[in-house]
């Protein structure tokens, strides 16, 4: 990956653009002005020495003024809109200087795991995720947990700058690296401020992705300890889920993902049989309708995304009117978040053209797709660690999760690409957590893993934690996570 130059030059643009007819090129008939095109224009204007303000993909006064000056410097007029021709001129003006062009993949907010994005693409997707969250909020599809103002800053006892970590933060895919030991942050790594605009910082919200599955399990532990759920062995007796594959099973089987549901979840583990859309684009009540008449088949571990949202919604069903209080207990009183936390809500949909009796209830909407800051990732991990070590009620739940963990079918530490995912080194999986890691199976280590490297690994014996947030999978989990936890030493 190439670094963006940090000292933009005022280019002699007369020598950099092709000579076109002004009347043909610079009109608003071919308007660009999508978020991605605005972001690219902002990046190229900034590189060329014209200040467009924040590179956020939003059309504002500073971006308009910068483009206007750019055109005036060419003796051209500006009609108030960014056209495709003007964008082409910006590309021509900056191409030979190595300005990267962002790639928009099919998924608006997620870079494919197989991709190896450049800086411009990473910046584009950081902006896309901000837009995605704002759309969720404005559409009433985000659950918001506010901080209570009781967050305790982490003490720091920082180790010397580590060249290997800094190289990855400067030129690779890591966007945040936190190493914690014995109550203090020992390494606090972020990309250089000039790498992205806006910079990745302590206020940046990251998707948890499947690390959110483990957070849902942690909430289940609190629901048990608060008396909303009897135990992980509780049998699912949920009116909305009657006559489905999950009806009558134990909660533990759902948590362990051995619920015999591989025949009802399809297409990348995010769609239910018979549905032609992502599972979050419909309510859990609609999903239950699709599942009518399905039965359990086998007991093999089948890792999927639908099931954890069903577990999250089951917690909402069992806690009822106290659901908000339960989440405040977890996030405000136990974890003590410092910043806002959000999770995506399932859309409210009709079932067979009618509103179900459960329409709009939280038991139809909860999910594991959280967004939170890097510091609150660490607060989650520290709270889990303290519960386990102090053998609190929730700590006992985590210990039982470890005891009831099942053989993980994707344990393959010697595969050629094993180093790209933590789960390849886990021998067991239980209650949405990974356990028994290659080379450390005699130690109490618990881990979570989220898409594209949103990971938590906790050494429960030695009070060590590594938190990573990244843009893509193209980095070595052994070097930055597993070996650090194993040895207590940075790479």
TORDOFI-69309 format. One record per residue (C-alpha): residue in one letter; x, y, z; residue number from 0. Coordinates in steps of 0.02 Angstrom, whole numbers, always signed. Example, Ala and Ser with C-alpha at 12.3 -4.5 7.8 and 13.67 -1.06 7.14 Angstrom:
2
 resn      x      y      z resi
    A   +615   -225   +390    0
    S   +684    -53   +357    1
END
This chain:
491
 resn      x      y      z resi
    X     +0     +0     +0    0
    X    +60   +174    -39    1
    X    +57   +315    +85    2
    X    -37   +471    +36    3
    X    +85   +616    +22    4
    X    +71   +728   +173    5
    X   +126   +892    +94    6
    X     +4   +935    -48    7
    X    +79  +1036   -190    8
    X     -6  +1173   -287    9
    X     +5  +1093   -458   10
    X    +23  +1182   -622   11
    X   -144  +1116   -677   12
    X   -134  +1191   -851   13
    X     -3  +1058   -887   14
    X    -98   +915   -806   15
    X   -270   +917   -886   16
    X   -323   +883  -1062   17
    X   -384  +1026  -1168   18
    X   -571  +1008  -1191   19
    X   -708  +1124  -1245   20
    X   -766  +1216  -1091   21
    X   -944  +1221  -1149   22
    X   -947  +1032  -1169   23
    X   -850   +978  -1017   24
    X   -900  +1088   -876   25
    X  -1087  +1073   -868   26
    X  -1198   +997   -735   27
    X  -1288   +881   -856   28
    X  -1180   +735   -800   29
    X  -1193   +769   -615   30
    X  -1086   +659   -502   31
    X  -1118   +705   -321   32
    X  -1136   +530   -249   33
    X  -1051   +512    -81   34
    X   -908   +411   -157   35
    X   -878   +537   -297   36
    X   -882   +684   -177   37
    X   -757   +594    -65   38
    X   -641   +561   -212   39
    X   -653   +744   -266   40
    X   -613   +800    -88   41
    X   -461   +686    -82   42
    X   -396   +747   -249   43
    X   -430   +930   -209   44
    X   -336   +910    -45   45
    X   -189   +829   -132   46
    X   -183   +968   -262   47
    X   -174  +1101   -126   48
    X   -357  +1155   -117   49
    X   -435  +1135    +55   50
    X   -604  +1046    +40   51
    X   -629  +1030   +227   52
    X   -660   +858   +304   53
    X   -645   +716   +180   54
    X   -814   +643   +226   55
    X   -907   +620    +62   56
    X  -1028   +759   +106   57
    X  -1055   +908     -7   58
    X  -1029  +1067    +91   59
    X   -974  +1247    +74   60
    X   -787  +1213    +93   61
    X   -789  +1077    -39   62
    X   -888  +1187   -157   63
    X   -770  +1334   -129   64
    X   -616  +1225   -158   65
    X   -686  +1157   -321   66
    X   -734  +1332   -375   67
    X   -556  +1395   -347   68
    X   -487  +1243   -438   69
    X   -592  +1286   -591   70
    X   -558  +1473   -580   71
    X   -371  +1436   -583   72
    X   -405  +1359   -754   73
    X   -507  +1508   -811   74
    X   -665  +1404   -799   75
    X   -832  +1444   -723   76
    X   -924  +1339   -594   77
    X  -1112  +1311   -590   78
    X  -1122  +1247   -412   79
    X  -1121  +1060   -445   80
    X   -986   +928   -458   81
    X  -1001   +850   -631   82
    X   -921   +691   -694   83
    X   -817   +796   -812   84
    X   -749   +902   -671   85
    X   -707   +744   -576   86
    X   -617   +679   -731   87
    X   -516   +839   -736   88
    X   -466   +816   -554   89
    X   -413   +638   -593   90
    X   -310   +695   -740   91
    X   -229   +831   -634   92
    X   -173   +713   -496   93
    X   -150   +545   -584   94
    X    +38   +553   -613   95
    X    +67   +601   -432   96
    X     +5   +433   -372   97
    X   -161   +484   -297   98
    X   -252   +323   -257   99
    X   -426   +291   -322  100
    X   -552   +215   -202  101
    X   -640    +54   -249  102
    X   -824    +36   -207  103
    X   -866   -148   -189  104
    X  -1040   -221   -203  105
    X  -1070   -206    -15  106
    X  -1086    -23    +31  107
    X  -1018    -34   +209  108
    X   -906   -188   +208  109
    X   -744   -224   +116  110
    X   -738   -406    +58  111
    X   -623   -516   +161  112
    X   -527   -562     +4  113
    X   -490   -379    -39  114
    X   -325   -290     -4  115
    X   -383   -109     -7  116
    X   -277    +45    -32  117
    X   -287   +196    +83  118
    X   -419   +282    -24  119
    X   -532   +130    -16  120
    X   -509   +112   +171  121
    X   -553   +297   +193  122
    X   -704   +274    +80  123
    X   -769   +130   +184  124
    X   -738   +219   +348  125
    X   -848   +357   +278  126
    X   -975   +231   +213  127
    X   -992   +156   +386  128
    X  -1026   +328   +459  129
    X  -1160   +354   +327  130
    X  -1231   +181   +360  131
    X  -1248   +218   +546  132
    X  -1331   +385   +513  133
    X  -1455   +299   +397  134
    X  -1493   +171   +532  135
    X  -1520   +309   +661  136
    X  -1628   +418   +548  137
    X  -1731   +266   +497  138
    X  -1763   +212   +676  139
    X  -1658    +56   +651  140
    X  -1521    +84   +780  141
    X  -1529    +50   +967  142
    X  -1430   +182  +1061  143
    X  -1344   +153  +1227  144
    X  -1279   +315  +1303  145
    X  -1133   +324  +1423  146
    X  -1176   +366  +1603  147
    X  -1022   +474  +1629  148
    X   -940   +348  +1745  149
    X   -805   +282  +1628  150
    X   -635   +266  +1712  151
    X   -484   +312  +1604  152
    X   -360   +171  +1580  153
    X   -190   +202  +1659  154
    X    -47   +188  +1536  155
    X   +123   +107  +1563  156
    X   +180   +113  +1384  157
    X   +313     +4  +1307  158
    X   +435    +78  +1181  159
    X   +373   +110  +1005  160
    X   +363    -55   +912  161
    X   +421    -44   +729  162
    X   +321   -197   +675  163
    X   +158   -130   +744  164
    X   +190    +46   +681  165
    X   +230    -19   +506  166
    X    +61   -108   +500  167
    X    -30    +45   +567  168
    X    +57   +158   +441  169
    X    +48    +51   +285  170
    X    -58   -102   +319  171
    X   -235   -142   +370  172
    X   -232   -119   +558  173
    X   -330    +34   +612  174
    X   -309    +13   +800  175
    X   -199    -93   +912  176
    X   -218   -101  +1101  177
    X   -114   -210  +1217  178
    X   -167   -214  +1399  179
    X    -81   -300  +1544  180
    X   -110   -299  +1732  181
    X   -233   -154  +1731  182
    X   -140    -37  +1613  183
    X   -125     -4  +1428  184
    X    +49    -56  +1373  185
    X    +31    -13  +1190  186
    X    -89   +113  +1115  187
    X    -73   +111   +926  188
    X   -166   +211   +793  189
    X   -125   +255   +612  190
    X    -31   +418   +585  191
    X   -151   +565   +584  192
    X   -106   +609   +405  193
    X   -147   +436   +337  194
    X   -335   +464   +336  195
    X   -445   +618   +339  196
    X   -532   +618   +459  197
    X   -403   +526   +562  198
    X   -445   +364   +652  199
    X   -449   +409   +837  200
    X   -527   +368  +1005  201
    X   -698   +428   +945  202
    X   -703   +319   +789  203
    X   -843   +191   +796  204
    X   -798    +17   +736  205
    X   -915   -123   +690  206
    X   -898   -267   +811  207
    X   -960   -391   +680  208
    X   -952   -566   +754  209
    X   -863   -504   +909  210
    X  -1040   -439   +942  211
    X  -1095   -621   +954  212
    X   -986   -639  +1108  213
    X  -1057   -477  +1178  214
    X  -1232   -547  +1157  215
    X  -1177   -700  +1254  216
    X  -1109   -587  +1391  217
    X  -1280   -503  +1397  218
    X  -1359   -676  +1414  219
    X  -1249   -705  +1566  220
    X  -1316   -546  +1645  221
    X  -1495   -593  +1600  222
    X  -1469   -756  +1694  223
    X  -1392   -670  +1844  224
    X  -1531   -540  +1847  225
    X  -1661   -678  +1849  226
    X  -1738   -652  +1677  227
    X  -1674   -820  +1615  228
    X  -1660   -972  +1729  229
    X  -1496  -1039  +1660  230
    X  -1409  -1084  +1497  231
    X  -1500  -1251  +1510  232
    X  -1669  -1165  +1500  233
    X  -1782  -1241  +1367  234
    X  -1840  -1118  +1235  235
    X  -2026  -1091  +1263  236
    X  -2058   -936  +1159  237
    X  -2231   -911  +1082  238
    X  -2161   -820   +931  239
    X  -2043   -965   +893  240
    X  -2167  -1107   +920  241
    X  -2163  -1244   +788  242
    X  -1990  -1194   +727  243
    X  -1822  -1281   +732  244
    X  -1777  -1186   +892  245
    X  -1934  -1224   +989  246
    X  -1901  -1340  +1137  247
    X  -1712  -1335  +1122  248
    X  -1600  -1279  +1264  249
    X  -1528  -1106  +1260  250
    X  -1356  -1188  +1278  251
    X  -1375  -1275  +1111  252
    X  -1416  -1110  +1029  253
    X  -1268  -1026  +1112  254
    X  -1152  -1166  +1056  255
    X  -1222  -1157   +879  256
    X  -1263  -1342   +878  257
    X  -1450  -1313   +857  258
    X  -1465  -1422   +701  259
    X  -1514  -1275   +591  260
    X  -1394  -1291   +444  261
    X  -1540  -1335   +330  262
    X  -1636  -1174   +368  263
    X  -1497  -1043   +357  264
    X  -1422  -1012   +185  265
    X  -1322   -894    +76  266
    X  -1172   -845   +180  267
    X  -1259   -886   +345  268
    X  -1366   -728   +337  269
    X  -1528   -784   +255  270
    X  -1665   -902   +308  271
    X  -1740  -1034   +197  272
    X  -1872   -962    +80  273
    X  -1818   -780   +103  274
    X  -1734   -680    -34  275
    X  -1662   -544    +77  276
    X  -1537   -521   +218  277
    X  -1606   -579   +385  278
    X  -1594   -403   +461  279
    X  -1706   -335   +325  280
    X  -1852   -422   +410  281
    X  -1916   -440   +587  282
    X  -1880   -594   +691  283
    X  -2068   -625   +686  284
    X  -2058   -636   +496  285
    X  -1909   -753   +512  286
    X  -2009   -862   +633  287
    X  -2145   -874   +501  288
    X  -2020   -934   +371  289
    X  -1962  -1066   +495  290
    X  -2134  -1136   +531  291
    X  -2133  -1325   +525  292
    X  -1943  -1342   +527  293
    X  -1861  -1467   +642  294
    X  -1688  -1496   +711  295
    X  -1570  -1600   +605  296
    X  -1416  -1665   +694  297
    X  -1308  -1579   +823  298
    X  -1152  -1525   +728  299
    X  -1087  -1350   +759  300
    X  -1152  -1236   +621  301
    X  -1086  -1060   +636  302
    X  -1208   -933   +568  303
    X  -1269   -754   +590  304
    X  -1456   -781   +602  305
    X  -1448   -882   +762  306
    X  -1360   -751   +867  307
    X  -1490   -621   +822  308
    X  -1623   -745   +878  309
    X  -1530   -765  +1043  310
    X  -1519   -575  +1062  311
    X  -1705   -561  +1031  312
    X  -1741   -703  +1152  313
    X  -1657   -600  +1287  314
    X  -1772   -456  +1241  315
    X  -1922   -574  +1254  316
    X  -1871   -642  +1424  317
    X  -1828   -473  +1500  318
    X  -1984   -390  +1429  319
    X  -2011   -212  +1490  320
    X  -1846   -222  +1584  321
    X  -1742   -244  +1426  322
    X  -1678    -64  +1426  323
    X  -1633    -78  +1610  324
    X  -1539   -240  +1576  325
    X  -1434   -159  +1441  326
    X  -1400     -8  +1551  327
    X  -1341   -128  +1687  328
    X  -1221   -212  +1566  329
    X  -1153    -62  +1471  330
    X  -1167    +81  +1595  331
    X  -1144     -1  +1764  332
    X  -1033   -150  +1724  333
    X   -932   -103  +1569  334
    X   -945    +85  +1602  335
    X   -935   +137  +1420  336
    X   -857   +304  +1382  337
    X   -941   +337  +1214  338
    X  -1106   +301  +1131  339
    X  -1137   +120  +1082  340
    X  -1261    +70   +947  341
    X  -1326    -92   +877  342
    X  -1424   -121   +719  343
    X  -1607   -165   +735  344
    X  -1702   -285   +625  345
    X  -1822   -196   +511  346
    X  -2006   -200   +554  347
    X  -2094   -300   +419  348
    X  -2262   -376   +383  349
    X  -2282   -564   +390  350
    X  -2386   -638   +248  351
    X  -2451   -464   +212  352
    X  -2510   -435   +391  353
    X  -2443   -364   +552  354
    X  -2399   -505   +673  355
    X  -2453   -492   +857  356
    X  -2270   -457   +897  357
    X  -2241   -324   +765  358
    X  -2118   -192   +824  359
    X  -2080   -275   +991  360
    X  -1897   -280  +1038  361
    X  -1907   -470  +1033  362
    X  -1922   -450   +843  363
    X  -1778   -327   +821  364
    X  -1621   -361   +925  365
    X  -1455   -406   +843  366
    X  -1270   -431   +879  367
    X  -1210   -295   +758  368
    X  -1137   -165   +877  369
    X  -1037    -10   +841  370
    X   -920    +55   +976  371
    X   -753   +140  +1001  372
    X   -587    +52  +1025  373
    X   -581   +104  +1208  374
    X   -753    +29  +1239  375
    X   -697   -132  +1153  376
    X   -563   -138  +1288  377
    X   -687    -99  +1425  378
    X   -794   -245  +1368  379
    X   -644   -360  +1372  380
    X   -586   -299  +1543  381
    X   -761   -323  +1616  382
    X   -767   -501  +1550  383
    X   -595   -537  +1621  384
    X   -637   -468  +1793  385
    X   -800   -567  +1799  386
    X   -708   -727  +1757  387
    X   -564   -697  +1878  388
    X   -674   -640  +2023  389
    X   -796   -783  +1994  390
    X   -946   -668  +1997  391
    X  -1114   -737  +1942  392
    X  -1076   -684  +1763  393
    X   -901   -752  +1785  394
    X   -976   -921  +1828  395
    X  -1077   -910  +1666  396
    X   -915   -881  +1570  397
    X   -832  -1028  +1658  398
    X   -980  -1139  +1614  399
    X   -966  -1078  +1435  400
    X   -787  -1139  +1437  401
    X   -834  -1305  +1516  402
    X   -974  -1338  +1391  403
    X   -877  -1284  +1237  404
    X   -882  -1404  +1090  405
    X   -752  -1461   +966  406
    X   -730  -1322   +839  407
    X   -738  -1390   +660  408
    X   -626  -1255   +587  409
    X   -474  -1290   +696  410
    X   -337  -1292   +564  411
    X   -181  -1205   +630  412
    X    -67  -1277   +495  413
    X   -166  -1220   +344  414
    X    -74  -1103   +225  415
    X   -189   -956   +262  416
    X   -225   -999   +444  417
    X   -138   -841   +504  418
    X   -276   -730   +432  419
    X   -408   -783   +560  420
    X   -401   -816   +747  421
    X   -533   -953   +733  422
    X   -409  -1066   +642  423
    X   -311  -1082   +804  424
    X   -458  -1121   +920  425
    X   -494  -1303   +959  426
    X   -660  -1271  +1047  427
    X   -809  -1155  +1032  428
    X   -937  -1121  +1165  429
    X  -1072   -992  +1201  430
    X  -1010   -882  +1059  431
    X   -828   -881  +1119  432
    X   -670   -969  +1060  433
    X   -566  -1074  +1180  434
    X   -415  -1192  +1186  435
    X   -290  -1110  +1070  436
    X   -151  -1195   +975  437
    X     +6  -1199  +1083  438
    X    -91  -1134  +1235  439
    X   -221  -1268  +1267  440
    X   -170  -1284  +1449  441
    X   -212  -1100  +1481  442
    X   -374  -1007  +1512  443
    X   -388   -898  +1358  444
    X   -548   -833  +1283  445
    X   -566   -744  +1117  446
    X   -690   -662  +1000  447
    X   -673   -634   +814  448
    X   -760   -510   +700  449
    X   -760   -491   +512  450
    X   -601   -413   +442  451
    X   -510   -420   +608  452
    X   -617   -341   +745  453
    X   -545   -455   +879  454
    X   -526   -477  +1066  455
    X   -410   -603  +1148  456
    X   -399   -616  +1338  457
    X   -271   -712  +1440  458
    X   -375   -744  +1595  459
    X   -226   -814  +1693  460
    X   -105   -670  +1662  461
    X   -225   -522  +1640  462
    X   -172   -486  +1462  463
    X   -286   -419  +1325  464
    X   -257   -382  +1142  465
    X   -387   -282  +1045  466
    X   -375   -258   +857  467
    X   -482   -161   +735  468
    X   -437   -171   +553  469
    X   -497   -136   +377  470
    X   -452   -304   +298  471
    X   -389   -478   +341  472
    X   -218   -463   +260  473
    X   -112   -467   +418  474
    X    -42   -604   +530  475
    X   -148   -646   +682  476
    X     -3   -747   +755  477
    X   +116   -600   +754  478
    X     -1   -468   +823  479
    X   -120   -568   +934  480
    X    -83   -749   +976  481
    X   +104   -736  +1007  482
    X    +82   -577  +1109  483
    X    -46   -663  +1221  484
    X    +62   -819  +1232  485
    X   +227   -733  +1273  486
    X   +176   -566  +1347  487
    X   +292   -482  +1223  488
    X   +259   -371  +1074  489
    X   +317   -429   +902  490
END
